[in-house]
Structures are given as C-alpha cells and as structure tokens.
Amino acid sequence: MKLIPLLLLVGLLAVGGRADDKNLEPYSPELVKRAEAGDAKAQFSLGVHYSSGEGVAQDDKEAVKWWTKSAEQGNAWAQCNLGGCYVKGIGVTQDHKEAVKWWTKSAEQGDEVAQSSLAAFYASGEGVPQDYKEAVKWWTRSAEQGVANAQLNLGLCYYRGQNVTQDYKEAVKWLTKSAEQGDAAAQALLGLCYQNGTGVEKNPAKASIWLKKAADAGDGGASYNLAKNYEEGLGVVKDLGLAVLYFEKALQNGVPEAKDDLSRVKRAKKEAGSSDKKLEYTDELLKRAESGDLKAQLDIAECYDKGLGVQKSTEKADYWFKKIQEQANQKVASINKTLEEVQKTADKINDSMKKIAESSGSKPNSMNSTESKLKEIQKQLQFYKDLEPNSEEGKKSRQDMIDKLISEENRLSHQLFQENMHAK
C-alpha cells in the first residue's frame, strides 16, 4: 500500500509559554512596586501582564523591558520568554543569536520549554551552527520533562537515526508519549509505525485509530494513509465514502498525490452503486450460513474477505470457504450416487428392450404364443410402474420404457384379437 512519509519536524513553542504558570502573580500596584524594587519574580509576572494586556494596556516593549530585568537576575522563565521575543521580533529587533543566548541560560537551569526551543535551533542551524548532537541532547532533557514537541522530535531522531543509533522501539516510545498528549504529527507517524510494524507489532486497527486522530487534527499525510485503509478495509470496515472524505482532506492539507486516488475511488464508488450495501454482514446472514445455506456461506465468506460490514478477517473467510468446499464435496458424492442409480435403471431397461426385441423378432404361429408375449409385456409394464427412481434422470428413463411397453401391449392385444377372429 502506498503511504505518505513524514518529514522531520522541528518547532518552537509559543512566546509567553509561562504566562499560565500557577506562580504567576495577578497585576496590582503592589506587584509594580516589587518589580521596580528589583524582585525578579515580580518582574517576570509584570512582563507577562504587559504581553497579554491583562490588568494593564498591552505593550510588547514593556514586556521585554521587565523580562530583560528578570532574566538578567537569572529567572529561567523570563529568559525563556525573552528568547522567544528575539526569535519573533516582538518588542525587539529580531535576533536569533540573542534568542539562543537567552534560551541557553534558561535551558541550563532546567527549563524544559527553553530546552525544546534551543534543540530546534541546533537542528535547523538558526542562530547557532547546526549540531544534531546538541539538538538530541536538549530534546532528550526536555522530553524527559514531558514536553510533547520535544518527545515528537526525539522520536523522529530515533526513527531516522539522526545522531543517535537508529532504534525504532525507542522511536515508538517517544512518539507514543507525544501522541498521547495530542500532538498530531506524532499521532500520524505512530500510526505509520503500527501500519508497517516498525518498532512495534503490526496492527492496522491501532494504526487507523492514531491516523484518524491526526487526520481529524488536519494532518494531510495521516488523512491520505487513513483513506487508503478505508479503501482497502485495513484495520477498519471498508468504506469507500470515508475513503473519499479523507482523500479530500489529504488534498486540502497539502498532499497532491491524493488527487488521482480521489478520482479513482469516486469512480469505484459510483460503479459499485449500492452493491456493497446489498452484500453486507448481518446476524441473519450468519444464521443462514450456519444452517447450511450455500449462498449465505458464499456471501459471509466474501464479507469477511473484503470487510463488508464486518472486520476484515482472512482466517474467518478461509473457514467459510472450507465449509463451502465441504458442501461441494457432499454434492459431488450425491451426484455420483444418482448416476449409479441411473446406470442400474438403464441396464434394466436395456435388458427389457432385448427381450421385447427378441419377442417381436419371431412371428407368432398361434394364439398361444401371442398371448404369452402379451402376458410378458404386461408383467414388465407392471414392474416399471412400481419402480420409483430417486433421480430425475431415472424417472425420465422409467417413463420412456413404460410408453414403449404400452405401445407393444396395444400391438399384441390387437394381434390377439385378429387371431381370435380368424379362428372363428
């Protein structure tokens, strides 16, 4: 199955990521006084209020001013947010080297947000010489503290073997942690791992669950791969309608490869019409199959084989195909038995025909000879009338013989009448 691969993603967390920290102090004149008096924590909180515009008029330059004062006193949160300002050029002239300077200070104090952002810059070579070894180091520290973005990128490093020994199991470990926090890119790649059995036991059903989460969050690659699963019934019930839906999402989210697939599935859906609906697994169909209905067994086998209204299962499809073969063998045995009966009946008919031919071949010399032939014919006629063949072929042969014997009976009766008249 064609799958859309994922590129290595490096990302930055939003500026002001510490604004919702439980230790953030609300804006007040007392907070301002303490900040002006040199309290680093108060300076950080005041910077956040100026950045968000809560309790005071929004002012990016004032936010940078207070974060700088706090950062210079070693406040890791202020250092982290100040680095973000220099990256985006918010309240200051954009300067990636200055951003790296402040993120490094914050990261070295253990700030997980700064660690993840710094790692991204080492990976991309922005503001610092590109160094994947440093990137992996900082992503590892951040990931261990639970930052989803870092867990994603660390998982990607292990997946690709970038400055670490390639280790798919380790990749799956970190991708799972990130995916469980809702990171769409991690969910998409984790789905791909389950789809292919990379670093984890192959499981199309789990693959589809993760791909759907990512696709519904707008990931184009996940939408494409999920559409393929719906088209082929892999891990999900086959559904061309949903295949069309997710191919469309893939196309809308930057996967041009989905265009041809979308056209193909739309044609297939149109040609199929309601055929899939006509043949779909139901409990009633299963009951008829279990009761020995050959047509129902064929249908239930196809449902399992193609995933029509039921989870696709080669094992269950094979079970019903074997049942069908068993019935076919029984039918063949029955036909052979019928043929044997037909052959026996045919042999009896041939014997009778020989006797009739022999009787008809010699001309009668007296009424006694004609009368004895007539009695023989009548005896044979009664035999065939009493005969009850099991097969249609046997019944037809029996009726043909009766017709011939009746004709011969009529001929001999007429002959005997003529002889009687002549004797008189």
Sequence and secondary structure as in RCSB ss.txt:
>XXXX:A:sequence
MKLIPLLLLVGLLAVGGRADDKNLEPYSPELVKRAEAGDAKAQFSLGVHYSSGEGVAQDDKEAVKWWTKSAEQGN
AWAQCNLGGCYVKGIGVTQDHKEAVKWWTKSAEQGDEVAQSSLAAFYASGEGVPQDYKEAVKWWTRSAEQGVANA
QLNLGLCYYRGQNVTQDYKEAVKWLTKSAEQGDAAAQALLGLCYQNGTGVEKNPAKASIWLKKAADAGDGGASYN
LAKNYEEGLGVVKDLGLAVLYFEKALQNGVPEAKDDLSRVKRAKKEAGSSDKKLEYTDELLKRAESGDLKAQLDI
AECYDKGLGVQKSTEKADYWFKKIQEQANQKVASINKTLEEVQKTADKINDSMKKIAESSGSKPNSMNSTESKLK
EIQKQLQFYKDLEPNSEEGKKSRQDMIDKLISEENRLSHQLFQENMHAK
>XXXX:A:secstr
              TTTTTT TT     HHHHHHHHTT HHHHHHHHHHHHHTSSS   HHHHHHHHHHHHHTT 
HHHHHHHHHHHHHTSSS   HHHHHHHHHHHHHTT HHHHHHHHHHHHHTSSS   HHHHHHHHHHHHHTT HHH
HHHHHHHHHHTSSS   HHHHHHHHHHHHHTT HHHHHHHHHHHHHTSSS   HHHHHHHHHHHHHTT HHHHHH
HHHHHHHTSSS   HHHHHHHHHHHHHTT TTHHHHHHHHHHHHHHHTTHHHHS   HHHHHHHHTT HHHHHHH
HHHHHHTSSS   HHHHHHHHHHHHHHHHHHHHHHHHHHHHHHHHHHHHHHHHHHHHHHHHS  SSHHHHHHHHH
HHHHHHHHHHH   SSHHHHHHHHHHHHHHHHHHHHHHHHHHHHHHHH 
